Structure formats: C-alpha cells, structure tokens
Amino acid sequence: MVNPVFVNDARVMAKGQVTIPKNIRTFLGVSTGDRVTFIVEDGVVKVVNSAVYALQRFQKEMQGEGEKVGLITDEDVANWITNARKEENE
C-alpha cells in the first residue's frame, strides 16, 4: 500500500501555535488532548502521534528480548499472559 501524500498550509499564531488540519489529525489518529511529537532529521520535520512513536521506540528497544526468555510465537506470549493472570488471581 502506498502512503498518502498530504500538503496543507497552516498559519503560525503569535504564541507559535499551529492548528493541525483535520485530514492530518485523522491520519495521525490524534484528537483533542492527545500529544504529538516533532522529529527533526536532515532538515525535515515529521509530526507523529506521540503514543504510537513511544510504542515503536519501545518495540525497537525490546526487539529480540522475548526470544531470550522463550517467547517466540504469539501463542507463547498468549500462554505467558494466561499463566500470569492465573498467578495474580491465586
């Protein structure tokens, strides 16, 4: 699937505030009260959903760690969760 291309202009207000256009907010999955993260790389600014960005960073940091404790498949993870819940309820 090809990522959509959006081109929108927004006016910078006196306090540096900018309204993110509705189609961009929808694409990012953000709404009132949500946070966005600004990433500057090689002169390009990216605006991303902060929650999604944090999860992606966490996943990258944890890559390979599950295998070290025997969590290889989705079934392994599901079984671990089931057992952990049983232990909590005992």
HUPEUR-V857027 format. One line per field, one symbol per residue. ss: DSSP state (H for helix, E for strand, - for the rest). psi: psi as a letter, one per 20 degrees, with the letter a starting at -180 (. if undefined). burial: + if it has 9 or more other ideal C-beta (glycine too) atoms within 8 Angstrom, else -. A space follows every 10 residues. Layout:
ss = ???
psi = ???
burial = ???
This chain:
ss = ---------- ---------- -HHHHHHH-- -----EEEEE E--EEEEEEH HHHHHHHHHH HH--HHHH-- ---HHHHHHH HHHHHHHHH-
psi = pppqppoqqq pprhjjqppp qghggggikq apirqqpppo pljppqpqpg gggggggggg hipihhhhjj ngrhhggggg gghhhghhi.
burial = ---------- ---------+ +--++--+-+ ---+-++-+- ------++++ -++------- -----+---- +----++--+ ----------
